[in-house]
Amino acid sequence: MEGPLGVLWGKSAERAGGQTNLLLSHLLDTGAVAERLWESFLAPSTRGLLDEVAGGPGRGRRLFAWLCAVHDLGKATPAFQYQWEPGARAVRAAGLRWHGPTVANQKRRWRHEHASAYLLMRALRRVGWAECHVAWVWPLAAGHHGVFPDEDAVQPPRQGRGQLQGSVEWEVAQAGLLERVTVELGFEGLAEVQPVAVPTRAVQLHVSGLIVMADWIASDKEYFPGLPDVSQVSMKGARERAGSAWTKLGLRGGWGALAGPGPEAFRERFGVEARPSQRLVMQAARDMEGPGLLVVEAPMGEGKTKAALMAAEILAARFGADGVFVGMPTQATSDPMFGQVRAWLQALGRGDDLASQVALLHGKRMFNKEWRGLVEGRERVGGEFGFAGVDEFGCEGDVYGMGEQGRGVGERSEAGGPAEWFLGAKRGLLCPFVVGTVDQLLLAATRSRHVMLRMAGLAGKVVVLDEVHAADVYMLQFLVEGLRWLGQAGVPVVLLSATLPPGQRRELVEAYVAGAGSREELRLEALPEPGGYPSVTSAWSAVEGPCVRVDSCEGWRPDLSVALAVCSEPVPGPRASRVQER
């Protein structure tokens, strides 16, 4: 098998730093990057979920690396290999042939991510994988360029007459490539890879986003230059390349395994004693039996933001979250919140400079002095975007769906600031700590290109949304759908509001709990109403069903008596003159 593996190319010399990069090399590089993600980026909760899917503690790492590595298996087809003539000549010389006019007919074009899904389905079924597992694994490969096709779309076009996927010799080469990657990652064979549990749709979407992330990192020719000699390709070498790239890119996760805050934590973080409503929120977070939703209703000036940040700290420590996303209704409210979140992280006193790892996400962030201070001195780097080349032959002129925000308009990070890689288009939510406008979350509830990256950025964090009462009817629909996805992903959420209408509160709670129970819809028969104000509504999904608790307390300021007087106002009749109407 060294013959085909030594000629099947993954990237052309023009896109791989001057030398051909073999397909085997790129697949192993991506698997090695996935291992780095596991060790240094994934939240403890995410690792736990993948361990459950793979069959027990410690097994998720290999499965995750394999899922990332096989994403480009479909490049081992005539439909892809013919597209670069120098590489195509070497492939034909090795005995892998095709009918040129048929394969080159663009009307019958078969995208390589679709080919990856098709080859995986065929291979996994042949070794006896259960259909339920085949059904969730193949879309991960099919969607790694941002769009999930249906099963019919990934089949090779009939007009290709079998030429696009290749003949028997091609099947042998494809099976050999898949087997080599599988063995290099520590499995005895393809049958051993089979998971034991089917993850939820939200977890599948999360993993899909992580596959895209691993692919983009492994596609940087600056850190992963071409390897044209198969004798130089190995898993050991791929791990060395991945480790070097990870260090040079400055990538990192959040706070990792976070210790639960003690009774003095609030005063240590903010320099004041907690108010009754703030203690109520923190206690509600401690009492939740699983990842869930907190709805905090209190008047302006009550200290909801500080309470929410402490609740996020508690929930992260209890349920394995590795960071925080704070969503605000406007850019104007996001800017001061950015400073508050940085101050809170600085007060954690962990010594790893978490405050410098906060990203501000909105379109005018460079007008924020604090953010500009973080990125001061970053040089703008011209030239070709370094992550291009994964689908260099025809992705509608936009290789990753990144638009024009490639490296040419990126910001190079200084030591201590958010890594430059996180600041590119569609990657901001992947930063461990994020403050931004709420539309960053709302877009995660849409069928948009690369939506899986948004889910990968939100899953594994605690989500805090402020001023949810500001959502209009249109925004509310996306917020409800987003909460359903977050509930299914096991993401703790804290909603802040001055007050919510009972119907809106019910709708938000039901959406989250329905998602947590993997149900399309859920109607809570008895949702308790708050007995006072401020109040906290907590909801989570337990084995016996949804759990909802409502608590309230007195505010820190005395209530003010208000006198209302109804003033009479004469109403002109229908035949009144203009003078009378005035």
Beta strands, then each sheet from edge to edge (+ up, - down):
strand 1: 9-11
strand 2: 21-22
strand 3: 292-297
strand 4: 324-328
strand 5: 358-361
strand 6: 433-437
strand 7: 462-465
strand 8: 493-497
strand 9: 535-542
strand 10: 545-552
sheet 1: 1+ 2-
sheet 2: 5+ 6+ 4+ 7+ 8+ 3+ 9- 10+
end
